[in-house]
Amino acid sequence: MEKKPLFRKVNTLAHGVSHGHGSDYKRSRKEISSIDAKKQAMKRNVQRGLDYTPLFKFLLSKVGRDWNEVFSEASARLDKKEPIFWMVALHDFQKKDYVLIGESSYFSGLFVGEDGTLQIVNPNIGPSTLEPHCRCCTHTFNGKKFTKPYKAQSE
């Protein structure tokens, strides 16, 4: 039996889905002269609509296991290998306590230990230790909501 992929497609046609490329062209086209419009390059290799949350949860569930086996299974179930290394550090200088994926989804930073097993960089960090950076978003750490409330920065 074939296992499910570790990514999923997101509905990018839904109303209000932002693709992170600024203002909509239809609202700005009257302001752009025909010469400026010709200079604007089309964006290539922009891949939208993929969510790698299943991969991140998979990696977290494999902490303590042999990295080569984890990597082999994960890469076989992905469209590309790069998202694995958004979370997993192979060298000390790449280690991060946590990684931010998207606007408000945080995940534990992982690394490959000297014994070849997958490890958490800082197991003391959790949803109760991090603070949201804005009031409008639901901030999560490894899929669980932050417990600390948003505190406005005083200027």
C-alpha positions in Angstrom: 0.0 0.0 0.0 1.3 3.4 -1.0 1.6 6.0 1.7 0.0 9.5 1.4 2.2 12.4 0.3 3.6 14.7 3.0 2.2 17.8 1.5 -1.3 18.9 0.3 -2.7 21.3 -2.1 -4.4 24.4 -0.8 -7.4 26.0 -2.6 -5.8 29.0 -4.2 -9.0 30.0 -6.1 -10.9 30.8 -2.9 -11.9 34.4 -2.3 -9.4 36.3 -0.2 -6.4 33.9 -0.7 -3.3 36.0 -0.7 -0.4 35.0 -2.8 2.0 37.5 -1.3 2.8 39.5 -4.4 1.5 42.9 -3.3 -1.4 44.9 -4.8 -3.6 43.4 -7.4 -2.7 44.3 -11.0 -6.3 45.1 -11.9 -6.2 47.9 -9.4 -2.9 49.4 -10.5 -2.9 48.9 -14.3 -4.3 52.4 -14.9 -1.3 53.9 -13.1 1.3 52.0 -15.2 2.3 53.4 -18.5 2.6 51.0 -21.4 6.4 51.3 -21.3 6.5 50.4 -17.6 4.2 47.5 -18.2 6.6 46.0 -20.8 9.5 46.2 -18.3 7.6 44.2 -15.6 8.9 40.7 -15.7 6.7 37.7 -15.3 7.4 35.6 -12.2 8.7 32.2 -13.1 8.9 29.1 -10.9 6.6 30.5 -8.3 4.8 27.5 -6.8 1.7 28.3 -4.9 -0.8 26.3 -3.1 1.3 23.6 -1.3 1.1 23.1 2.4 3.9 21.1 4.0 2.3 20.8 7.5 2.0 17.0 7.1 5.8 16.9 6.5 6.5 18.9 9.6 4.3 16.8 11.8 5.9 13.6 10.3 9.4 14.9 11.2 8.3 15.8 14.7 6.9 12.3 15.2 10.3 10.8 14.1 12.4 12.5 16.7 14.9 9.9 18.2 14.8 7.8 15.1 17.6 7.1 12.6 17.9 10.1 10.3 18.8 8.1 7.1 15.5 6.1 7.5 13.5 9.3 8.2 15.0 11.2 5.3 14.5 8.3 2.9 10.8 7.9 3.8 10.1 11.7 3.8 11.9 12.4 0.5 10.0 9.5 -1.2 6.7 11.1 -0.2 7.5 14.7 -1.3 7.5 16.6 -4.6 10.9 18.1 -3.7 13.4 17.7 -0.8 14.0 21.4 0.2 11.1 21.7 2.7 12.8 19.0 4.9 15.7 21.4 5.4 13.4 24.3 6.4 13.2 22.5 9.7 16.2 20.1 9.9 19.7 21.3 10.3 22.6 19.1 9.2 25.3 21.3 10.6 25.7 23.2 13.9 25.7 26.6 12.3 22.2 25.9 10.8 20.5 25.0 14.1 17.5 27.2 15.1 15.4 26.8 18.3 12.3 27.2 16.1 11.4 28.0 12.5 8.6 30.2 11.3 6.6 28.7 8.4 4.2 31.2 6.8 2.9 34.1 8.9 2.2 32.5 12.2 3.0 28.8 12.3 6.1 28.0 14.3 7.7 24.5 14.5 10.6 23.1 16.6 14.0 23.3 15.0 15.5 19.8 14.4 19.0 18.6 13.8 20.8 15.4 13.1 22.8 14.3 16.2 26.3 12.8 16.3 24.7 9.4 16.7 22.7 9.9 13.4 19.3 10.4 15.1 16.9 13.2 14.6 16.8 15.5 17.6 15.0 18.7 18.7 17.3 21.7 19.0 15.6 23.2 22.1 13.0 21.0 23.8 12.3 23.7 26.4 10.5 25.9 23.8 6.7 25.4 23.5 3.4 27.2 22.9 3.6 28.6 26.5 7.1 30.2 26.0 6.5 32.1 22.7 4.6 35.3 22.4 2.5 36.3 19.3 3.8 39.2 17.2 0.4 40.5 16.3 -3.2 40.4 17.6 -4.9 39.4 14.3 -3.4 36.0 13.7 -3.7 32.7 15.5 -0.1 31.7 16.3 0.7 28.1 16.7 3.8 26.0 17.8 3.9 22.5 16.4 0.1 22.8 15.7 -0.9 24.0 19.2 -2.1 27.6 19.9 0.2 30.0 21.8 -1.0 30.4 25.4 0.6 33.8 26.0 -1.5 36.7 24.9 -0.3 39.4 22.5 1.4 42.4 24.2 1.6 45.6 22.2 5.1 47.0 22.0 5.4 50.3 23.7 7.3 52.9 21.6 
